């Protein structure tokens, strides 16, 4: 036989667990979406920069100026994007671990 107070405790505990799980999923999904958005924006910026350089090189060649585009800049942007993605994945993993630790201790 359970008293209303004990029953209220278990209901409250169940509510807290469910809210914690939903918060964990929401934060993880939000960070994932943020990472995807960041990667897409960086890719669009890289594509834009490449297109600008191609047009500038074409116009320079037509004018006879002999303009050359820096190939290392595109490689550096690609490495920076990958590093950012790796950092975001590491942060997501850390947050998941912390949320699980919090859920277990609570």
Order of alpha helices (4+ residues) and beta strands (2+ residues): alpha-alpha
